[in-house]
């Protein structure tokens, strides 16, 4: 063998696959070369075979929304609603089964989401996403939104993938469609998920969402907690009233979505937290559009209604509203607030109920709270701005994109119908920072809430013919007291006063009030300084006991002063309106310089119990004149009695989806019969079997009880049951208990 020249044998060896392929092409598939090409093609017929290809598009056999795993991931597994509920800005998994294994060389699969009556791509209410190849992702992007689909996995005939709606998604109910077609065909097959919606709600866990809340314990309280306390009474005597929010019970989420539809809120506005809060604020009352609750502030109620003090939760109210389609009768401020907390928490918005004690209502934009007296010192009530013993509104936590930087965080809003805002009975949202700083030019309704918590109370003397008014006294600390909410993780009270206003007598507080006063209708008002001061000391009193309180007048001048005047006590409602007089006493005294004088008052129980309204509230008036200076001292203070608690007996452990017995006790503390007595019991994830009303009055000093049965819907620890008692003479008595469901 000569080097450099291959042997004859080596030229015919097939040493590599590539060489075999090359030779095969040269020979046209022949295995021998001892016949000519002509003979070969004459002898054999060669057929080309195309790769296997589907002759029709994929058919969907099943769509699995993976509700259990998705809802756990999205903190929505507590909702009683069976549909998929997800939070925007966070991915969720979908699995689709087809009639054959998808081939990404030939098949195109699209996922489509629609919401609203007329879904449109340019409005963001129609979203179409093409399923990407394995390991890739695809987005649908405009200046309004960006949806994403990724993590595609094909297992035989099943395809799973993740969908992420943007943190600016439209809040609402979506329909899901799957579209399939072949790449070389225009024919599209479309499949719908029947009888199931996908709810997209706000996401406090997502930093890009406007409702993002970093603090985990806050999220547990203001988003996830189904029970709470709403504070009531007066700034001198307050207590937490138990309330079942039940935002995860049916039909709370459905009711919230229905109200957005009912208000015809446009798609773009459904991205906006401000727009949604304003809609819920308006829709919660019945004034403009037959909303959820009809308000009533009287002492008499029809027999076929539920009195405001009888409610202890939101779920029954929303059930009745959704069933009948008309306003539920009746509610007052704490009922409106409790229902709004439920609706907004159901939508994923961190929300709490907030109580302002000594809450003012400025009817003329004077930025002062005006009370009027005739020349004899008798109140002229029909001229007054009202000061409620307490008023309950809401706060929600979110970013304010419509305001300058620095106004994010807690925003106050109010569904109780008091004044119109943009032609509709609603209020807010107003940034707490704007309220505190007196930025009354900012949206929404900062001026009104500022005057509720931080206005000066001015007392006026009106001439006999009504032609003249003289400012006789001013109280710069009589409104906006002990602003309260339930503390995080406990049933204690958290004081929010300093989030709404600076400390009383703080130079900054006076500076804010004076700056706001420039924009008022009374900016020219000048009130002289006082050298006499008056205060009331009203201790807590259990209803049915004798009432004792004292009034002290202090002379801060360097001269002796002579005073004369009257102390009066009248029956009142919590809104500050007085009616029957139960006590009056005239007093005259001389007070030395730098000294004080105290008037003590004693009222027997029998003198007030027959005149009280069911809410058990009085008002104390004090009107004194100073002989030497003509100064007038005026005080008007609410007096709220404490009430006994209901006792509730239930086993510490009860079984889910089985009836368990509950007994509720009430003791009548009054020396009078209580007529038309009724108990109302409610709990989250608990069905309460209807119980008969008590037919006989409850006699003085006697005990009444009612036996009921409850049906817990799901397991859980520390489930709460709330009960209230109401009657013609006494209402607002409540109690609560906890138990475990196993």
C-alpha positions, 0 to 999 in steps of 0.5 A: 500500500502506497502512503497517501493513496487509499486502497481500492477496498477503503474507497467502498467502506461506509465509515460514517452516517453522513457518507452513507447519506451522501451516497444514498442521494447519489444512487437515488436509494439504490443498493447496487450500482450494476444497473443504469439510472434509466433501468432503475427508475423504470424498475422502481417507483419512489414515493415521497412521504410528508411529515405527520400533520393534524388535519383539524384544530384542537378541541378542548375537552376540559378546562381546569382553573385549579381553584383550590391551589390558586385560591390558597396562593391568592389568599382567597380560599376563605370565600364561600363563592365557588368560582375562581377568585384571584388578585391582580398583579399575581399569577394563577395557573390554568390547565387545558385538556385537548382531544389530542396532544398539541403540536406547537409546530402546527397548533395555535392556542389563544387564551381570552378574557372578557369583562363587561357588557361590551368587551373591547381591546382598546378599553382593556375589557377584552384580552387575548393572549397567544400561548407561547412555546415551552420556556417562553412567555408572551404579553399583551401590552398597551399603555393601559395594561400588560397581561402575561402568560408563561410557564407553559407545560405540555403533558400528553393532551394537557397544557398548563400555563400561568396567567398574570393580570397586571396590577392595574387590571379592571376589577370585575368578573371575567369570562374565559375562552380558549381559541384554537386553530391551525397555523395554515388555516383561518378557521378558529374554534372557540371554547368557553368555560361555562357556569363559572366566572373568574373574579379579579380583585385588588391585591394588598400583597402586590407592591404595584397595586395601589392598595399595597400594604406592607405590614402583614398584621395590618393585612390580617386585620384590615383585609382578612379579619371577618369580625370587628368592633365599631365604637359607640357612645360618647367621648366620656363613655364609649364602648366597642360594639361587636360587628360581623363583617363576614366579607367572605360569606355569600353574597358579599363579593357578588353584591360588591360587583353588582353595585359597580355594575348598577352604577354603570362604572366604566371600564377605565374607572374600574381600575381606579381605587378612588372611583370604586370607593366613591361608587360604594360610598354612594351605593351603600345608601338609598338616597340617589339610586335605591342603594343597599340601606335606607337610613332612618333617625326616629324613635318609632319604627314600623313592625316589618323592619329591623331597627338600626340597633338590632343589626350586628353584622353585614351579611344578613343586610346584603342577603336581603338586598340581593334577594329583594333588590330594594333598600333594606330598612333601616340603618344609621351611621354604624350600619352604613360603615359596617356594610361598607367595610364588608364590601370593600374588604370583599374587593380586597381593599384594606378598610376599617370602621372609624368612630369620631366622637363629638362629630360636627356637621357644618351645614353652611361652610362656615368652618365653625359649628354653630349653636344658637340661644335666645336672650333667656338662654334657651336653645334654638335647635332648628338653627344649629349645626348638629354635633353627633355624640358619635359618627362612624365612617370608614378609612381605606388604605391606598395610593392617591395618584390623583393628588400630589405626592405625600397624600397616600395611606389612610383615606376617609370616606363616608356612606351615611347620607349627610351632604352631596358630593358632585351631586350624589349623596356620598363623601370622600375619599379624603386623605388623612394628611390633607385633613390634618393639614387643612388642605381643604382644596384637595379631593374629595370633601376634605373641607367637610371632614375637617369641620367634623373633627377640627371645627371650633364650636361657636355659641350665638345669642340671637335677638328676640326679632332674629335680626341680630346675632352675637358670638357669646362663647367659643369652644375650640376643643369640643368636636373631634374627640377620641377618634377610634377604631379596633386595634390590630390583633385585639378587641381594644380601642386604638386612638386615631385622633392625632392622625386627623388633627394636631394636639389641642392647644398646639400652636400648629393646630391653631395655625391650621384652623386659622388658615382654614378659617380664611376660606370660611363664610365667617372669616370676619368673625372675632370672638373675645377672650374668656377669663372664666372657664366651665367644665362638666364631670359625668361619670359612667352610669349603668342604665337604671341607676340614679344619675350624678354629675357635677359642673365646675366654673373656674375664675381665671381672672384676678378679680371676683366674679358673679355668675348666674345660670341654669343647668338642664338635662334633656332626652337626646338622640345620638345625633345630638337632637334633644326633645323632652326635658327631665331636669332644670335648676337655676344657680347663682354664686360669687367666685373669688379670683383664681377660685372655682365653684362646683354645682352637683346634680342628682337625678333619680332613675324614676325621673328619666327611665320613662322618658328615654329613647331606646338608645338611652342618651341624654344631653346636659346644657349649662348656660351661665352669665358673668355679671361683671363682664357680660361673658356667657359660658355655655356647655352642651355635653352628651350623656350616654348610659352604659348597658348590660351585656348579653350572655351567650352559652355555646359548647367550646367545640362544635361540628361543622355542617351539624346543628348545635344549640346556643342559648342567649340570656338578657336581664332587664335592668330597668324598672319598666316592662320592655315591650316587643323584645327581640334577639338577633344572632349572627356569625361568620360562616355560620347559618343561624336557624330562625327563632321565634320572637318573644311574645311577652314583655320582659318585666323589671328585674326579670331574665329573658332567654332564647334558644337557637341552633347554628349550623357552622359551614366550615372548620376553623378556630375562634369562630365568633357569634354576635348577639344583640337585643332590642325593644321599644324601650331599650336597644343596643344591648349586645354580647359575643362568644367564641368557639371552635368548629371541628 
